[in-house]
């Protein structure tokens, strides 16, 4: 009779082991947030060292135009900084992922077409972006409706 009682208790006890995978979205969000926070802040404060080797001609022309115009660099750096803060604070994460995607597309395109060196950070951030977008996919269902109707 004691064995029946022991078996019954073991079956009704809640499972205490939890998987480590539940932390992966949080880790990905924090890593991505740190990256964009640091690079966004660097766009305003220039605390990271510049590469010593010369940029290819096309890349130098693009950055020269950005710097001369005074328009794009604050916009890009500001977007990165705001998205980094939102991701670190776990605020408006689906919106932050949408805001940063055009920046990531341009980072990948820049390295693909103008400067193949330094491709790794862009790839890592893109993979984190895709993973987090998949993790938060339920928030995009309404936006991705093929035939959306206005609310009247």
PyMOL commands that set and color helices and strands:
alter all, ss='L'
color gray80, all
select helices_A, chain A and resi 2-12+20-45+57-69+72-89+93-113+119-135+137-140
alter helices_A, ss='H'
color red, helices_A
deselect
rebuild
show_as cartoon
